[in-house]
């Protein structure tokens, strides 16, 4: 007989979740899923207008506590303030999702040091700062759960022009494993998700609106879509449900792991 019922494994009532880059795309999909599960949900994002609107939307649709905190994850003070404001409001942090990221495409031979550093600052340094600050609170509370959004590019390059992005995501995966080892005995689990192509606002903007979930890709992303055995990009919610699993007791014996959610693209 299992120790917990299915409903108990996914019981998030009264828990507090923070999602960086939570105003759009994968981040908002994750925030929405957790809110639906009954959490206090903090959306941290650099875009104040969209973030505030999404926090209000969550309150209205799910009758859940939701808070927006303007955050630039590349700035140490912003991450320190984010964690402190969350604790001031809700008393604790149970789940922290490092999702904020950027993926400008640029060949290495044309790339400035400034652009390379910016990508690392957001994608890698932001993950480090989020993990560090969240874990400080979780240690005091006896444990917690950290989920880092990596990429299939942490395991295999998806296309040219993303060398700086790939470097940052390899770093996120390496950091995730070592940090999981460091904090395991303090009751903190640290895992990563490696999404493949996801139909988000950012991807649609980059491709002129060509990418839609479940639709065939045309123009500049046609070659990448052709590599996906399932023949389509993911919906943000298909990443969010994996985050829900990793934060739940259903994954209680997992730490330092990465879950690939890519429609089978790494099989090709």
PLY file of the C-alpha trace (Angstrom):
ply
format ascii 1.0
element vertex 268
property float x
property float y
property float z
element edge 267
property int vertex1
property int vertex2
end_header
0.00 0.00 0.00
1.41 3.39 -0.96
2.14 5.88 1.80
0.10 8.70 0.28
-3.00 8.87 -1.88
-2.68 10.42 -5.32
-4.46 13.54 -4.17
-2.02 13.90 -1.27
1.01 13.60 -3.53
-0.11 16.69 -5.44
-1.46 18.70 -2.52
-0.03 22.22 -2.72
-2.57 24.00 -0.53
-0.93 26.73 1.51
2.43 26.45 -0.23
4.26 29.41 -1.74
5.82 29.28 -5.19
8.06 31.85 -6.89
8.52 31.81 -10.68
11.09 34.07 -12.33
10.26 35.16 -15.84
6.72 34.34 -14.81
4.83 36.93 -16.83
4.82 35.08 -20.15
5.55 31.82 -21.91
6.79 28.84 -19.92
6.99 30.94 -16.76
3.37 31.99 -16.84
2.30 28.46 -17.71
4.09 27.26 -14.57
2.64 30.05 -12.41
-0.84 29.28 -13.66
-0.53 25.54 -12.96
0.65 26.12 -9.42
-2.09 28.67 -8.76
-4.64 26.13 -9.98
-3.12 23.68 -7.48
-3.82 26.11 -4.64
-0.49 27.83 -4.02
0.38 31.39 -3.16
2.05 32.37 -6.43
4.70 35.04 -6.93
5.39 36.20 -10.47
8.84 37.75 -10.77
9.54 39.46 -14.06
11.25 42.48 -15.57
8.04 43.49 -17.38
5.95 45.31 -14.78
2.80 45.96 -16.81
2.39 42.42 -18.13
3.43 40.89 -14.80
0.88 42.85 -12.80
-1.85 41.96 -15.29
-0.99 38.26 -15.11
-0.94 38.29 -11.29
-4.43 39.83 -11.31
-5.59 37.28 -13.86
-4.48 34.45 -11.59
-6.35 35.95 -8.65
-9.54 36.24 -10.67
-9.44 32.88 -12.45
-8.24 30.67 -9.60
-9.27 32.61 -6.51
-5.66 32.29 -5.37
-3.18 34.58 -3.68
-0.89 36.05 -6.33
1.78 38.74 -6.18
3.92 40.43 -8.82
7.43 41.59 -7.93
9.47 43.44 -10.55
12.75 41.57 -10.87
15.81 41.71 -13.09
17.44 38.35 -12.37
20.83 39.59 -13.55
20.91 41.99 -10.58
21.86 40.52 -7.20
19.86 43.07 -5.22
16.70 42.24 -7.17
16.94 38.54 -6.26
17.66 39.34 -2.61
14.67 41.70 -2.53
12.43 39.19 -4.35
13.02 36.51 -1.74
12.67 38.92 1.17
9.42 40.44 -0.15
7.99 36.96 -0.70
8.85 35.91 2.85
7.43 39.18 4.22
4.15 38.50 2.39
3.73 34.73 2.75
6.18 33.74 5.49
8.13 31.14 3.49
9.10 29.78 0.08
8.31 26.15 -0.70
9.11 26.09 -4.42
11.40 28.38 -6.42
11.46 28.12 -10.21
14.40 29.71 -12.04
12.80 30.20 -15.43
13.87 33.67 -16.62
16.04 33.47 -19.70
16.94 35.08 -23.00
18.02 33.48 -26.28
19.28 36.05 -28.81
20.72 34.37 -31.88
24.12 35.58 -33.07
27.10 33.84 -34.71
30.17 33.75 -32.47
32.31 35.53 -35.06
29.89 38.46 -34.96
29.17 38.42 -31.22
30.28 41.15 -28.87
31.59 40.40 -25.41
28.75 42.55 -24.07
26.10 40.27 -25.62
27.83 37.10 -24.41
28.04 38.48 -20.88
24.40 39.60 -20.92
23.20 36.11 -21.83
25.29 34.56 -19.03
24.12 37.22 -16.56
20.43 36.44 -17.13
20.47 32.71 -17.80
23.30 31.45 -15.58
24.06 34.09 -12.96
20.33 34.63 -12.43
19.88 30.92 -11.75
22.79 30.93 -9.30
21.39 33.95 -7.43
17.87 32.52 -7.35
19.13 29.19 -6.01
21.32 30.81 -3.39
18.72 33.20 -2.01
15.84 30.71 -2.09
17.92 28.02 -0.41
18.84 30.33 2.46
15.15 30.59 3.32
14.46 26.91 2.69
17.23 25.83 5.06
15.58 27.83 7.84
12.21 26.25 7.02
13.52 22.69 6.97
13.52 22.12 3.22
12.10 23.08 -0.14
12.15 22.50 -3.84
14.10 24.32 -6.57
13.44 23.79 -10.26
15.79 25.22 -12.88
14.62 25.58 -16.46
17.53 24.46 -18.62
17.12 23.44 -22.27
17.81 20.57 -24.62
20.72 22.83 -25.59
22.26 21.91 -22.23
22.65 18.43 -23.72
22.96 18.97 -27.48
23.01 22.08 -29.68
19.74 22.69 -31.48
20.92 25.18 -34.10
23.78 27.51 -34.96
23.76 31.04 -33.57
23.02 29.93 -30.01
26.55 29.26 -28.75
26.29 31.78 -25.89
22.85 30.45 -24.96
24.14 26.89 -25.05
27.05 27.84 -22.80
24.64 29.33 -20.27
22.34 26.30 -20.29
25.21 23.84 -19.96
26.16 25.93 -16.95
22.64 25.71 -15.51
22.68 21.92 -15.79
26.13 21.59 -14.24
25.22 23.98 -11.44
21.97 22.13 -10.77
23.76 18.83 -10.20
26.40 20.19 -7.87
24.01 22.38 -5.90
21.64 19.43 -5.47
24.54 17.51 -3.94
25.32 20.42 -1.62
21.84 20.92 -0.15
20.34 17.41 -0.21
20.97 16.76 3.46
19.20 20.04 4.30
15.95 18.82 2.81
16.19 20.77 -0.45
15.67 19.05 -3.78
17.10 20.69 -6.91
16.13 19.46 -10.36
16.05 20.77 -13.92
13.75 20.64 -16.92
15.15 20.64 -20.46
12.44 21.87 -22.83
12.78 21.55 -26.57
10.88 23.91 -28.85
8.04 25.64 -27.01
5.48 27.95 -28.58
5.98 31.04 -26.44
5.62 34.75 -27.14
9.41 35.05 -27.35
9.74 32.31 -29.95
6.83 33.68 -31.95
8.42 37.13 -31.97
11.76 35.70 -33.07
10.14 33.81 -35.94
7.64 36.40 -37.07
4.73 34.55 -35.52
5.39 31.38 -37.48
5.50 29.04 -34.47
2.17 27.92 -33.04
1.63 25.00 -30.69
0.47 21.96 -32.62
1.00 23.61 -36.02
3.55 22.83 -38.73
6.45 25.29 -38.75
7.13 27.32 -41.84
9.92 29.62 -42.92
13.01 29.87 -40.69
12.04 27.19 -38.11
10.97 24.55 -40.61
14.23 22.63 -40.34
14.07 22.46 -36.55
10.44 21.33 -36.52
11.30 18.60 -39.00
13.59 17.11 -36.34
10.76 16.75 -33.83
9.25 13.25 -34.02
5.96 14.53 -32.60
5.85 17.12 -35.39
5.05 20.21 -33.33
6.27 22.64 -30.70
5.18 22.16 -27.09
2.58 24.24 -25.30
3.91 26.07 -22.21
1.53 24.00 -20.11
3.31 20.82 -21.21
6.41 22.13 -19.44
4.37 23.41 -16.49
2.93 20.00 -15.67
6.45 18.57 -15.44
7.36 21.37 -13.02
4.30 20.45 -10.96
5.52 16.84 -10.83
9.03 17.84 -9.75
7.65 20.06 -7.00
5.30 17.36 -5.74
5.83 14.42 -3.42
5.43 12.19 -6.47
9.10 12.97 -7.21
10.24 12.81 -3.58
13.28 10.61 -4.34
14.58 12.77 -7.20
17.29 15.40 -6.93
20.05 16.52 -9.27
18.08 15.19 -12.22
17.07 16.66 -15.56
13.84 15.81 -17.35
13.85 16.27 -21.11
10.55 17.50 -22.58
11.23 17.82 -26.29
8.72 15.80 -28.32
11.50 13.31 -28.99
13.86 15.68 -30.81
17.00 14.32 -29.12
16.15 10.91 -30.55
16.80 12.19 -34.06
0 1
1 2
2 3
3 4
4 5
5 6
6 7
7 8
8 9
9 10
10 11
11 12
12 13
13 14
14 15
15 16
16 17
17 18
18 19
19 20
20 21
21 22
22 23
23 24
24 25
25 26
26 27
27 28
28 29
29 30
30 31
31 32
32 33
33 34
34 35
35 36
36 37
37 38
38 39
39 40
40 41
41 42
42 43
43 44
44 45
45 46
46 47
47 48
48 49
49 50
50 51
51 52
52 53
53 54
54 55
55 56
56 57
57 58
58 59
59 60
60 61
61 62
62 63
63 64
64 65
65 66
66 67
67 68
68 69
69 70
70 71
71 72
72 73
73 74
74 75
75 76
76 77
77 78
78 79
79 80
80 81
81 82
82 83
83 84
84 85
85 86
86 87
87 88
88 89
89 90
90 91
91 92
92 93
93 94
94 95
95 96
96 97
97 98
98 99
99 100
100 101
101 102
102 103
103 104
104 105
105 106
106 107
107 108
108 109
109 110
110 111
111 112
112 113
113 114
114 115
115 116
116 117
117 118
118 119
119 120
120 121
121 122
122 123
123 124
124 125
125 126
126 127
127 128
128 129
129 130
130 131
131 132
132 133
133 134
134 135
135 136
136 137
137 138
138 139
139 140
140 141
141 142
142 143
143 144
144 145
145 146
146 147
147 148
148 149
149 150
150 151
151 152
152 153
153 154
154 155
155 156
156 157
157 158
158 159
159 160
160 161
161 162
162 163
163 164
164 165
165 166
166 167
167 168
168 169
169 170
170 171
171 172
172 173
173 174
174 175
175 176
176 177
177 178
178 179
179 180
180 181
181 182
182 183
183 184
184 185
185 186
186 187
187 188
188 189
189 190
190 191
191 192
192 193
193 194
194 195
195 196
196 197
197 198
198 199
199 200
200 201
201 202
202 203
203 204
204 205
205 206
206 207
207 208
208 209
209 210
210 211
211 212
212 213
213 214
214 215
215 216
216 217
217 218
218 219
219 220
220 221
221 222
222 223
223 224
224 225
225 226
226 227
227 228
228 229
229 230
230 231
231 232
232 233
233 234
234 235
235 236
236 237
237 238
238 239
239 240
240 241
241 242
242 243
243 244
244 245
245 246
246 247
247 248
248 249
249 250
250 251
251 252
252 253
253 254
254 255
255 256
256 257
257 258
258 259
259 260
260 261
261 262
262 263
263 264
264 265
265 266
266 267
